[in-house]
Amino acid sequence: MYEIYLLPAAQKDLDELESRIFQRVIQRIPSLSADARPHDSLKLTREEGYRLRSGDYRLLYRIDDGARRIYIYRIKHRKDAYGK
């Protein structure tokens, strides 16, 4: 099992979501505890980390396998999720 840490920027992103989207996104987070790399996650190419889809939103996170921790660092709409 992995411990999940929601970093301040991700918490701010969550706080700004409307209720319906918030509920959908928040349901995806606990599943990462059991499986840090679920079949629908994708390793990012431009930066270190992974992304997990939740509708039109993306959970961006990094995995520390040694410490068994997951750090969710952003939760953004797909058009805004990836740096340019």
C-alpha distances in whole Angstrom, upper triangle without the diagonal:
4,7,10,13,16,19,22,24,21,22,25,25,23,26,29,28,30,28,28,26,24,23,22,20,18,17,15,13,10,10,9,5,5,8,9,12,13,17,18,17,20,20,22,26,27,25,21,18,17,19,18,21,21,25,27,24,22,19,19,16,15,12,12,10,12,11,7,9,10,14,16,19,21,22,25,28,28,31,30,27,28,30,33
4,6,10,13,15,19,20,18,19,22,22,21,23,26,25,28,27,27,24,22,22,21,18,16,16,14,11,10,10,7,5,6,8,7,11,13,17,18,16,18,18,20,23,24,22,18,15,15,16,16,19,20,24,25,22,20,16,16,13,12,9,9,8,10,8,5,5,6,10,12,16,18,19,22,25,25,29,27,24,25,27,30
4,7,10,13,16,18,16,16,20,20,19,21,24,23,26,25,26,23,21,20,20,18,15,16,14,11,9,11,9,6,9,11,10,14,15,19,20,18,20,19,21,24,25,22,19,16,16,17,17,20,20,24,25,22,19,16,16,12,12,10,10,10,12,9,6,5,6,9,11,14,17,18,21,24,25,28,27,23,25,26,30
4,7,10,13,15,12,12,16,16,15,17,20,20,22,22,22,20,17,17,17,14,12,13,12,8,8,10,8,7,10,11,10,13,15,18,18,16,18,18,19,22,23,20,17,14,14,14,14,17,17,21,22,18,16,12,12,10,10,9,10,12,14,11,9,6,5,6,7,11,13,14,18,21,22,25,23,20,21,23,27
4,6,9,11,10,10,13,14,13,16,18,19,22,21,22,20,17,18,18,15,13,15,14,10,11,13,11,10,14,15,13,16,17,21,20,18,19,19,19,22,22,19,17,14,14,15,15,18,18,22,22,18,16,12,12,9,10,10,11,14,15,12,11,7,6,5,6,9,11,13,17,20,21,24,22,19,20,22,25
4,7,8,6,6,10,10,10,12,15,15,18,18,20,17,14,16,16,13,11,14,13,10,12,14,12,12,16,17,14,17,18,21,20,17,19,19,19,22,21,18,17,14,14,14,14,16,16,19,20,16,14,10,10,9,11,12,14,16,18,15,14,11,8,6,5,7,9,10,14,17,19,21,19,16,18,20,23
4,6,5,6,9,10,11,12,15,16,19,20,22,19,16,18,19,15,14,17,16,13,15,17,15,16,19,19,17,19,21,24,22,19,20,19,18,21,20,17,16,14,15,15,16,18,18,21,21,17,15,12,11,10,11,13,14,17,19,16,16,12,10,7,6,5,8,10,13,17,19,21,18,16,17,18,21
4,5,5,6,9,10,10,13,15,18,19,21,19,16,19,20,16,15,19,18,15,18,20,18,19,23,23,20,22,24,27,25,22,23,22,21,23,22,19,18,17,18,17,18,20,20,22,21,18,16,14,13,13,14,17,18,21,22,20,20,16,14,10,9,8,9,11,14,17,19,21,18,16,18,18,22
4,5,5,6,9,10,11,13,17,18,20,17,15,18,19,15,15,19,18,15,18,21,19,20,23,23,20,22,23,26,23,20,21,20,19,21,19,17,17,15,16,15,17,18,18,20,19,15,14,12,11,12,14,17,19,22,24,22,21,17,15,11,9,6,6,8,10,14,16,17,14,13,14,15,18
4,5,5,6,9,10,11,15,16,17,14,12,15,15,12,12,15,14,12,15,17,15,17,20,20,17,19,20,22,20,18,18,18,17,20,19,17,16,14,14,13,13,15,14,17,16,12,11,9,9,10,12,15,17,20,22,20,19,16,13,9,6,5,4,6,8,12,14,16,13,12,14,15,19
4,5,5,6,9,10,14,14,16,14,11,14,15,12,11,15,15,12,15,18,17,18,21,21,19,21,22,25,23,20,21,22,21,24,23,20,20,18,17,16,16,17,16,18,18,14,14,11,12,13,15,18,19,22,24,22,21,17,14,11,9,8,8,8,11,14,17,19,16,15,18,19,22
4,5,5,6,9,12,14,16,14,12,15,16,14,13,17,17,15,18,21,20,21,25,25,22,24,25,27,24,22,23,23,22,25,23,21,21,19,19,18,18,18,17,19,18,14,14,13,14,15,18,20,22,25,27,25,24,20,18,14,12,10,9,9,10,13,17,18,15,14,17,18,21
4,5,5,7,10,13,14,11,10,13,14,11,12,15,15,14,17,19,18,20,23,23,21,22,22,24,22,20,20,21,19,22,21,19,20,18,17,15,15,15,14,15,14,11,11,10,11,13,17,20,22,25,27,25,24,20,17,14,11,9,7,6,7,10,13,14,12,11,14,16,19
4,5,5,9,10,12,9,7,10,11,8,8,12,13,12,15,17,17,18,22,22,20,21,21,23,21,19,21,22,21,24,23,21,21,19,18,16,15,14,13,14,14,11,11,10,12,14,17,20,22,25,27,25,23,20,17,14,11,11,9,7,9,11,14,16,14,13,17,19,22
4,6,8,9,12,11,8,11,13,11,11,15,16,15,18,20,20,21,25,25,23,25,25,27,25,23,24,25,24,27,26,24,24,22,21,19,18,18,16,17,17,14,15,14,16,17,20,23,25,28,30,27,26,22,20,17,14,14,12,10,12,14,17,19,16,16,20,21,24
4,7,9,12,10,9,12,14,12,13,16,17,17,20,22,22,24,27,27,25,26,26,28,25,23,24,26,24,27,26,24,25,23,22,19,19,18,16,16,15,13,14,14,16,18,22,25,27,30,32,30,28,25,22,19,16,15,12,10,10,11,15,16,14,15,18,20,22
4,6,8,6,5,9,10,9,11,14,15,15,18,20,20,22,25,25,24,24,24,25,22,21,23,24,23,26,25,24,25,22,21,18,17,15,13,13,12,10,12,13,15,18,22,24,27,29,32,30,28,25,21,19,16,15,12,9,9,10,13,15,14,14,18,20,23
4,6,6,6,9,10,11,12,14,16,17,20,22,22,25,27,27,26,27,26,27,24,23,25,27,26,29,29,28,28,26,24,21,19,17,14,13,13,12,15,16,19,21,25,27,30,32,35,33,31,28,24,23,19,19,16,13,12,12,16,17,16,17,21,23,26
4,6,5,6,9,10,10,12,15,16,18,20,21,23,26,26,25,26,25,27,24,24,26,28,28,31,31,29,30,27,25,22,19,17,14,14,14,14,16,17,20,22,26,28,30,32,35,33,30,27,24,23,20,20,18,14,15,15,18,20,19,20,23,26,29
4,5,5,7,9,10,11,14,15,18,19,21,23,25,25,25,25,23,24,22,22,24,27,27,30,30,29,29,26,24,21,18,16,12,11,12,12,15,16,20,22,26,27,30,32,35,33,30,28,25,24,20,21,18,15,15,14,17,19,19,19,23,26,28
4,5,5,6,9,10,11,13,16,17,18,21,23,22,22,22,21,22,19,19,21,23,23,26,26,25,26,23,20,17,15,12,9,8,9,8,11,12,16,18,22,24,27,29,32,30,28,25,22,21,17,18,15,11,11,10,13,15,16,15,19,22,25
4,6,5,6,9,10,11,14,16,17,19,21,21,21,22,20,22,19,19,21,23,23,27,26,25,25,22,20,17,15,13,10,11,12,10,12,12,15,17,21,23,25,27,30,28,26,23,20,18,15,16,13,10,11,12,15,17,17,16,20,22,25
4,6,5,6,9,11,12,14,16,18,20,20,20,21,20,21,19,19,22,24,25,28,29,27,27,23,21,18,15,14,10,11,13,12,14,13,17,19,22,23,26,28,30,28,26,23,20,20,16,18,16,13,14,15,17,20,20,19,22,25,28
4,6,5,7,10,12,13,14,17,18,18,18,19,17,18,16,16,19,22,22,26,26,25,25,21,19,15,12,10,7,8,10,9,11,12,15,17,21,22,25,26,29,28,25,22,19,19,16,18,15,12,13,13,15,18,18,17,20,24,27
4,5,6,7,10,11,12,15,17,16,16,17,15,17,14,14,16,19,19,23,23,22,21,18,16,13,10,9,6,8,10,8,9,8,12,13,17,19,22,23,26,25,22,19,16,15,12,14,12,9,10,11,13,16,16,14,17,21,24
4,5,6,8,10,11,13,15,16,15,17,16,18,16,16,19,21,21,25,25,23,22,19,17,14,12,12,9,12,14,11,12,10,13,14,17,18,21,22,25,23,20,18,15,15,12,14,13,10,13,14,16,19,19,17,20,23,26
4,6,7,8,10,12,13,14,15,16,14,16,15,15,18,21,22,26,27,25,24,20,17,15,12,12,9,12,14,13,13,12,15,15,18,19,22,22,25,24,20,18,16,16,14,17,16,13,15,16,18,21,21,19,22,25,28
4,6,6,7,10,11,11,11,12,11,13,11,11,14,17,18,22,23,22,20,17,14,12,8,9,7,11,13,11,10,9,12,12,15,16,19,20,23,21,18,16,13,14,12,15,14,12,14,15,16,19,19,17,19,23,26
4,5,6,8,10,10,10,12,11,14,13,12,15,17,18,22,23,21,19,15,13,12,9,11,10,14,15,13,11,9,11,10,13,13,16,17,20,18,15,13,10,11,9,12,12,11,14,16,17,21,20,17,19,22,26
4,5,6,8,9,10,13,12,15,15,14,17,19,21,24,26,23,21,18,16,15,12,14,13,16,19,16,15,12,14,13,15,14,16,17,19,17,14,13,11,13,12,15,16,15,18,20,21,24,23,21,23,26,29
4,5,6,6,8,10,8,12,12,12,15,17,19,23,25,23,21,17,14,13,11,12,12,16,18,16,15,12,14,13,15,14,16,16,19,18,14,13,11,14,13,16,17,16,19,20,20,24,24,21,23,26,29
4,5,5,5,7,7,11,11,10,13,14,16,20,22,20,17,13,11,11,9,12,13,16,18,16,14,11,12,10,11,10,13,13,16,15,11,10,8,10,10,14,15,14,17,19,19,23,22,19,20,23,27
4,6,6,10,10,14,15,13,16,17,19,23,24,22,19,16,14,15,13,16,16,20,22,19,17,14,15,12,13,11,12,12,14,13,9,8,8,11,12,15,17,17,20,23,23,26,25,22,24,26,29
4,7,9,9,12,14,13,17,18,20,24,26,24,21,17,16,16,14,17,17,21,23,21,19,16,17,15,15,13,14,13,15,14,10,11,11,14,15,19,20,20,23,25,25,28,28,24,26,28,31
4,5,6,9,11,10,13,14,17,21,23,21,18,15,13,13,12,15,16,19,21,19,17,14,15,13,13,11,13,11,15,15,11,11,10,14,14,18,19,19,21,23,22,26,26,22,23,26,29
4,6,10,11,9,11,11,14,17,20,17,14,11,9,11,10,13,15,19,20,18,15,12,12,10,9,7,10,9,13,13,9,9,7,10,11,14,16,16,19,21,20,24,23,19,20,23,26
4,7,8,6,8,9,12,15,18,16,14,11,8,9,9,12,15,18,19,17,14,12,12,10,10,9,12,11,15,15,12,12,10,13,13,16,17,17,19,20,19,23,22,19,19,22,24
4,5,5,9,11,14,17,20,19,17,13,10,10,8,11,13,16,18,16,14,13,13,13,13,12,15,14,18,19,15,15,13,15,15,18,18,17,19,20,19,22,23,19,20,23,26
4,6,8,11,14,17,20,20,18,15,12,11,10,11,13,16,18,17,15,14,15,15,16,15,18,17,21,22,19,19,16,18,18,20,20,19,20,21,19,22,23,20,20,24,26
4,7,10,13,16,18,18,17,14,10,9,7,7,10,12,14,13,12,12,13,14,15,16,19,19,23,23,20,19,16,18,16,18,18,16,17,17,15,18,20,17,17,21,23
4,7,9,13,15,15,14,10,7,6,5,7,10,13,14,13,10,9,10,10,12,12,16,16,20,20,17,16,13,15,13,15,15,14,15,16,14,17,18,14,15,18,21
4,6,9,12,12,11,9,5,5,7,9,13,15,15,14,11,11,10,10,11,12,16,16,20,21,19,18,15,15,14,15,15,15,15,16,13,16,17,13,13,16,18
4,7,9,9,8,6,4,7,9,12,16,18,18,16,12,12,10,10,10,11,14,15,18,19,18,16,14,14,14,14,15,16,16,17,15,17,17,14,12,15,17
4,6,6,6,6,5,7,10,13,16,18,17,15,12,12,9,10,10,12,15,17,20,21,19,18,15,15,14,13,13,14,15,16,13,15,15,11,9,11,13
4,6,7,8,9,10,14,16,19,21,19,18,15,15,12,13,13,15,17,19,22,23,22,21,18,18,17,16,16,17,17,18,15,16,16,13,10,11,12
4,7,9,11,12,15,17,20,22,20,18,15,15,12,13,13,16,18,20,23,24,23,22,19,18,17,15,15,17,16,17,15,15,14,12,8,8,9
4,6,9,11,14,17,20,22,20,18,14,14,10,11,10,13,15,17,20,21,20,18,16,14,14,12,13,15,15,17,16,16,15,12,9,9,11
4,7,10,14,17,20,22,21,19,15,13,10,9,7,9,11,14,16,17,17,15,13,12,12,11,13,15,16,19,17,19,17,14,12,12,14
4,7,10,14,16,19,19,16,12,10,7,6,4,7,10,12,15,16,15,13,10,9,9,10,11,13,15,17,16,18,16,13,11,13,16
4,7,10,13,16,16,13,10,8,6,5,6,8,12,13,17,17,15,13,10,10,9,10,11,12,13,15,14,16,15,12,11,14,16
4,7,10,12,12,10,6,5,5,6,9,11,15,16,20,20,18,15,12,12,9,10,10,9,10,12,10,13,13,9,10,13,16
4,7,10,11,8,6,5,7,8,11,13,16,17,21,21,18,16,12,13,10,12,11,10,11,12,11,14,14,11,13,16,19
4,6,7,6,5,6,9,11,15,16,20,21,25,24,22,19,16,16,13,14,12,10,10,10,9,12,13,11,13,17,19
4,6,5,6,7,11,13,17,18,22,23,27,26,23,21,17,17,14,15,13,10,10,9,10,13,14,12,15,19,21
4,5,8,10,14,17,20,22,26,27,30,30,27,24,21,20,17,18,15,12,11,9,9,12,14,13,16,19,22
4,7,10,13,16,20,22,26,28,31,30,28,25,22,21,17,17,14,11,9,6,6,8,10,10,13,17,19
4,7,10,13,17,19,23,25,28,27,25,22,18,17,13,13,10,7,5,4,5,9,9,8,11,15,17
4,6,10,13,16,19,21,25,24,22,19,15,14,11,11,8,6,5,6,6,9,9,7,9,13,16
4,6,10,13,16,18,21,20,18,15,11,10,7,8,6,5,7,9,9,13,12,8,11,14,17
4,7,10,14,16,19,19,17,14,10,9,6,6,5,6,8,11,11,13,12,8,9,12,15
4,7,10,13,16,15,13,10,7,5,4,6,7,9,12,15,14,17,15,12,12,14,18
4,7,10,12,12,11,8,6,5,7,8,10,13,15,18,18,20,18,14,14,16,19
4,6,9,9,8,6,5,6,9,11,14,16,18,21,21,23,22,18,18,19,22
4,6,6,6,5,6,8,11,13,16,19,22,25,24,27,25,21,21,22,25
4,6,5,7,8,11,14,16,19,21,24,27,26,29,28,24,23,25,28
4,6,8,11,13,17,18,22,24,27,30,30,32,30,27,26,27,30
4,5,9,11,15,17,20,23,26,29,29,32,30,26,26,27,30
4,7,10,13,16,19,21,24,27,27,30,28,25,25,26,30
4,7,10,13,16,18,21,24,24,27,25,22,22,24,27
4,6,9,12,14,17,20,21,23,22,18,19,20,24
4,6,9,12,15,18,19,21,19,16,17,18,22
4,6,8,11,15,16,18,16,13,14,16,20
4,7,10,14,15,17,14,11,12,13,17
4,6,10,11,13,10,8,10,11,15
4,7,9,12,10,7,11,13,16
4,6,8,6,5,9,11,14
4,6,5,6,9,12,15
4,5,5,8,11,13
4,6,7,10,11
4,6,8,10
4,7,10
4,7
4
